[in-house]
Amino acid sequence: MLVAFSVAPSGTGEKSSGDGDASVHAAVAAAVKVVRESGLTHRTTSMFTEVEGPDWDAVMDVVKRAVEAVQPYGSRVSLVLKADIRPGRDGEIDGKIERLEQAIGNTDDAE
């Protein structure tokens, strides 16, 4: 199972910066730390974190703990999640990109 998610606080919380800066980097760092410590295959980009695991329970546990890590930074938390559920598949976090690059290469060859 492959999940891409983004989590961010809003409002004020006990760990809010209080300086008027709308940056949520400290909260995002807390969430990404949870992902990195999970032991699951993952990748973080500027907008989303992808996590790959063997099943719903493993992946959603990490997402839940990432949300919980963000909660102290705001009175509210927003979660955006997209999942690719392909039972029996593994290595899709890289495999999907490899197939895309191969398809792009094949398209370039056809021109």
Secondary structure, DSSP 8 states (H G I E B T S, - for coil): -EEEEEEEEES--TT---SS----HHHHHHHHHHHHHT-SEEEE-SS-EEEE-SSHHHHHHHHHHHHHHHGGG-SEEEEEEEEE--TT---HHHHHHHHHHHHHHHHHHH-
